[in-house]
């Protein structure tokens, strides 16, 4: 697709290629949403606690965030389509490993493999779209990309629910082997290669290792802070053969210190390589684009508030309200259906180059929807959740993909994969931090009622219902609803801050960086 001048309209083959490209991305999104619905079954089958369940969800995002910057750099060097195909193949291998996992540890390793591969696929797909069209066509391409996310979210919950009730949770991973090969063949045949960056020099191996390790340490610290304690250890801990006694220092501050040290070393290495005129992982041709650097901050904030509640809500609906997985999936279906319904409006705004308007409106709608969910979660009738979920979905349809387009608009085409990798890393890190933060708030509220309920909500609620004491069940259910309500309000507040950050982004010429591609290359050299 990449030519000397990216087209401003679609051919039929382009459209089919884009659909095939986004199908692979859809697999990754479906995988995440299916997993959220079958978490209770995983917990029972593999005896996983709340912390482990967090890792099943978070490790996928964490692993992707750790590698996508490097994946973007590699994709620029070897070509985005080749990187996409390799990533998709590895993702399918990870799916087989997850489906066959005999223990929780093997499942977590499989989620890491899936996350790494998923990060490559999403980075390469986003880079291909960003480098392939200009003007209104580019906006429509991103809108279709966002609609694919929504469609995948629509399929995921119900598919996960059917798997949970009619089959085994392992089929949630086996089904990737049905659509994965179709996406692979479609991209290979219909998507022309995005040319590798000309004259690329040796990669920045040291910088890549440092930034990936720092991101891993940082997210580990935040995810486990609720379980291990921020300063003092809440329990006796055996981590990688190192013991931490109850009341002594927790692993959390140690991990934060390691992350800070690694980030500091990363900055020093980058500066030293620039002085020696050696290539760096954070290419100056990208980091000097003001709209991109400031937009990445907005992406981080939005990522923290956008999807964290999706991890908690299925647990609450099944554990607190006593719904079956299919019933919970039908309730949550309101969000992706609304996101798909928003596509025509988003497309119209894209054709009018009103991307910023679509993003701001979307983020505010998300915040309003989350407040509605927080207010309705305590109601005995779960249908009161549907309006909030629907408004939340409308916001996702307007903001998710269009924010990526806004951030990447001024990036030179030859650095498209690297910039896409950085933006994906930032967003996935924000998502991981959001799940961790909202999980901490949830556990804090629920833990005041019962520590066991906070650690293992599904198993504990099943035990309460087995005792047949309605007052105990009602009290525990209220605690779960209160935790979700606080998390929802916090997520809404974060999204409002994110909207303010988007509003403050510079209003540059979206075509400027494309027109000055040679200047970007010169900056790198």
N, C-alpha and C positions, 0 to 999 in steps of 0.2 A: 503493500500500500504506500510505502514512503517513496515519494518522488521529490523532484527538486521543488515543486510547489504542491503542498498537500491540498487535496480537492476540497471544495466547499459543498459538494453534493454526493449522494450515494448512488452507486450502481446497484443492480440487483445482486451481483456477486459480492459486492462489499457488504450489503445488508446480511446476506447468508453467512458470510465469513464472520461478521460481528456477532451474529447469533451463536455460531459455533464457539467463538472465543468466550462469550459470556456463559455458555453452558458449563465450561470447566469451572468458572468462578462460582456458578450456581451450585455445583457439587459441594464446594467448600462451605458455602453458606448453609445449604441443606444439612450438611454434616453437623454444623454447629447447632442448628435449631433442633435437629433430631435428638442429639445428645442431651439437650436441656430437658426434653420430654421423658427420656428413658433413664434419667439420673436416679430416680427412686428404685427402679429395677436393678440398676447397676449396684446401688448401695446394698440391696438385699442379697444379690447373687455373690458379690465379691466382698461383702462385709466392709463397705467403705463408710467412713465418717464424713462429717460436713467439710472438714478441711480437705480430705481426699477428693470429695466431689467438686470443691472449688478448683482443685488442680486439674481434674478431668476437663473442665471448661477453660481454665486460665492457661494451662500449659500450651494449648494449641495456639492461642494468641501470643503468648510469651515467646515461644520458639520461632514463630514467624517474625515477630518484631526484632528478634536477635539477629536474624540473617538477611532481612530484606534490603538493608542498605548495601551489603555486599552483593546480594543477588541483583540489585539494580545496576551496580557497577559492572558485574559480569555480563549481564544482558546487553549493556551498551557495547561490550567488547565482542560478544559472540553473536548478537542478534536476539531481539526480544522473542521471536517465534520459537527459536531453538530452545531458549531458556524455558519458555512456557511448556513445551512438549516434554522436556526432561522433568520439570517440576510435576507435571500431571502424572507422569509414569511413576515417580517416586511416591506421590500421594496415594495412588492405587495400591502400591506395596504396603504403605502404612495402614491402609484400610484393611487389608488382609490380616496384618499383624494384630490390629485392634479386634477384629471379628473373632480371631482365634485365641485371644488372651485368656490364659488360665488363672491369672492373678491380677490384683490391682496394679502391681508394679509393672507387669508387662503391658497392661493397658496404658499406663502413663507414658511408657517408652514409645508406644505406638502413636500416642497423641503428639509427642514431640516430633516424630518423623512426619506425621501429617501436617503439623504446624509449619515445619521448615519448608516442606514441599508446597504447602498452600501459600506461604509467603512469596515463593518464587512465582507461582502461577498468577497470583493477584497483581504482583509488581509488573510482570511481563505483559499481562492483559491491559492494565492501566496505561503502561508505556506505549503499547501499540495504538490504543485509541488516541492518546494525547498527540502522537506523532503522525497520525494518519489523516486528520481532517482539520480544517480551519473554519472560522466563521460560524454561521448558524448550524451547519452540518456537524460541527464538533459538539455543539451544545446538544443536538439531538442524539448523537452517539453516547454522550454521557448520560442523557436522560434514559436511553434504552438500557444502558449499563445499570442504572439505578433501578429501573423496572425489573430487570433480571434478579437483582437482589431481593426485591419485593416478592416476585413470583416464587423464588426459592424459599423465602420465609413462609410463603403460603403453603407450599407443598410440605416443608419440613415438619411443622408441628403435627399435622394430621398423619403424615407418614410415620412419624415417630410414635404417635398414639396407637396407630394400627399395629405397628411392630410390637409395642409394649403389651398390648392386650391379646393380639391374635398369634403372635410368634414370640421370638426371643429378642432381647435388646441387641444381640450380636448382628441381626439382620440389618440394623441401622447402618452398619459398616459394609456388609456384603453388597448392599444395593448400589454402592459406588461402582462396582464392577460391571453394572449394567449400562449406565450412562457415560462412564469414563471413557471407554473405547470409542464411543460415538463422537464425543468432543475431540478426542485425539485425532481421529481420522478427518473430521470436519475442518479442524484448524490446519492440519497438514496439507489438505487439498485446496482449501478456499482462502486461506489467509496468506497473502504474499509476505515474504520476509521483510522485516524492518532492517535496513542495512546496518551492520556493525559500525561503531565509531571508527572513522579513519585515523590512522596514525596513533592508535592507543598504545601507551607505554605499560611497563610492568605495574601490576596492581599494588595497592598499599596494604600489604598483608598485616603488618603490625597494627595499623589503624583499625583494620577490620576486626582483628581479634580483640583489641582493647574495647572498642565501642560495643561489640556483641556481648562481651563478658560483663561490661558495666551495666548494660540493660538487663541482663539476666539477674545480676546481684540485686539491682534496685527493685525489680518486680518481685523477686523472692522475698525480700524484706517486707514489702507492703502486704503481700498475700498472706504471709505467715504471722504477721504481727498480732492478729487477733487470737491465734492459737498459741503462739509461743510467748507473747507479751512484748511490749515495746521496749521496756528496759529490763525488768526482772522476769525471769522465767516463771511461767504459771505452773509448770509441771516438770518432772524429770524428762529430759529429752536426750535421745540418742540420734545424732545427725552425722551421717558419714563416718561413723565410728568415734565421734567426739561427744562426750557426755556433758550435758548442761543440767545442773541440779536445780530443783525447785527453789525459788527465792534468790538464786544466783543470777548472773548476767544472762540475758536472753540472746539467741542467735541474731535477733533483729538488728540491734545497733552494730553488731559486727558486720553483717551483710551491708548495711548502709555505709559503714566506713570503707568497706571494700569497693562498693560502687563509686563513692566519691573519689577514692584513690585512683581507680581505673579511669574515671572520666578526666581527672586531672592529668594523668599520664597520657591519655588520648590527645588532650589539647596540646601538651608539650610536644608530642610526636608530630602532630599535624603542623605546628609552627616550625619545627626543625626541618621537616621535609619541604615546606614552602621556601624556607631560606636556601635550601640546597637545590631548589627548582626541581624537586621530585614530585610525582603525582600524589595526591592525597585522596582519601576516600570521600571527604567532603569537598568536592570540586568547587573552586572559587567561581566558576562559571554558573554554578547553581546557587551557592550560598550568598553571592552578591546580589541576587535578585530579591529585592526588598519585599515584594509581594509574596514571594515563596517563604522567606524566613519568618516573616510575621504571620503568614497564613499557617505555617506549621504549628505555631503556638496556639492558634485558634483550633486547629485539628486536634491537638492534644486535649484541650479543654472540652471540646465537643465529644471526643471519644470517651472521656471519663463519664459523661452524663447520658450518652445516647443509648447504650445497650446493657448497662449493668443490671437494670431491673428485670430484664428478660431471663437472667439466671435465677432470680429469686421467685418470680411469680409462679412458674410451674410447680415449684416445691410447695408454695403456700396453697395453691389451688387443690393439690392432691392431699397434702398433709393436713392443712388447716380446714379446708372446706369439704374434704372427703370426696373429691371428684375422681372419676376414673381418668386415665390418660387421654382417652378419646374426648371426654367431656372437657377436660382442660384444653386440649388442642382446638376444639371448636370455639371455645371462648377466646382464645388468643388469636384465632384466625382473623378476627376483626382488624388487627394491626396490618398484616400484609395485604389484605383485601383493600384496605384504604390506601396503602402505598401504591398499589397498582392503579387504583382509581385516580390517583393524583397525576399519573403520567401525562394525559392530554394537556393539562394545564401547565405542567413543567415543560413539556415540549413547546407549547406556545410561547412561554416566557423565554426559552432558549433561543427560539427563532427571532425573538425581538432583542436578543443580547441582554436580557434582564436577569442574568444569573444571580447577582447579589440579592436582588429582590426575592427570588425563589428561595435562596438559602436562609435569609433572615426570617421570612414568613414561615418556612419549614421549622426552624429551630424554636420559634415562639409557639407554634402549634404543638410541637413535641412537649414543651414545658407545660402548656395548658393541659394536654392529655395526661401527663404524669401526675399533675395535681388532681385531676379527676379520678385517676386510678387510686391515688392515696386516700381520697375522701370516700371512695366506694368500697375499698377492700374489706372494711369491717362489716359491710352489709351482709345479711344472711343470704339474700338473693344475689347470686354472682352475676346475673345479667346486667346489674347496675355498672359492672366494669366495662361493658361493651362500648358505651359512648366515649369514655376516656381512651380506651385502646384504639378506637377508630380515629379520633383526633390525633393521637400519637402517631398512628400510621400515616395519616395525611402529611404530617410533618416530616417523617422519614422519607417519604416519596419526594418531597420538595428539597430536602437538604442534603441527603447522604452523598449522592454522586456529584451533585452540582457544586458542593463545597470542594471536592477534589479538583474539579475543573477550574474553579476560581483560584485555587492555590497554585496549580500547574500552568496557568494561562501564559505567563511570561517566561517560562523556562525554555532555553534553546532545545530544539528537537534532538540534537545529537546527545544531549544529557537527559533525555526524557526518561529512560529506564532508571537512572540513578535517582533523579528527582522523585519518580514514582515510588522507588524503594524507600527513600527517606520519608515521604509522606505516609506510606503504608506503615512503616515502622512506628512513626509518631502516633498514628491513629490506633494501631494495635496496642501500643504501650498504654495509651490513654484508656482503651477498653479494658485492659488487664488491671490497671490501677482503679478504674471505675468499679469493676466487679469486686476488687479487694476492698475498696473503701465502703461501698454499699453493703458488702458482706460483714464488715466490721460493725457498721451501724445496726444491721439486722441482728447480729449475734449479741451486741450489747443490750438491745431491748429484750430479746428473747431470753438471754442469759439471766436477767433479773428474775424471771419466773422459774427457770430450770436450766442448769448447766447442761444436763443431758439433752434437753430439747434443742438447745443452741448447737450442740455438737452433732447430734443425729436426729434431726427433726422428723424424718420419715419413720424410722424405727420407733422412736419414742411415742409418736402419735398413734402408731399401730398398737403399741402396748397399752396406752391410755384407753383406746376404744375397746380393747379386749377385756379390760376390767369392768366395763359397763357403767362407769360412774359419769353421768352427763356433766356434772359440775366441773370435774377435772378436765374433761375433753374441751368444754367451753372456755375454761380459763386458759388452757394451752393454745387453743385456736385464736383467742383474742391476742395473746402474746405474739404469735406468728403474724397476724394481721397488723399489729402495731409496728413490728419490725419492718414489714414491707412498706407501710405508710411512711415511716420516717425516711426510708431509703428512696422512695418515690419523690418526696418533697426535696430531698438533697439533690437528686438527679435533676429535678426541674430547675433548682437554683443554679446548678452548674451550667445547664444549657442556656440560661439567661445570660450568664457571664460569657459563655461562648458566643452568643449572638452579639454582645457588645464588642467582643474581639473581632468578629467578622466585620461589623459596621466600621471599625477603625482601620481596616485594611486600606492601603493606598489604592487609589483608582487610576491604575496605569493603563497603557495601551496594550490590550491583550495580544496584539500581533507584533509588538515591538521586538521581543526576543527572537521571534522567528525570522524577522526581517534582518536581524543583526546576528545571525548564526555564526558568521565568521569571527565576529568580535568575541563571542563566547569561546570559540575554539582557541583564539589567541590568548585569552585570559588563562586558559588551562595550560597552554604551552609555556 
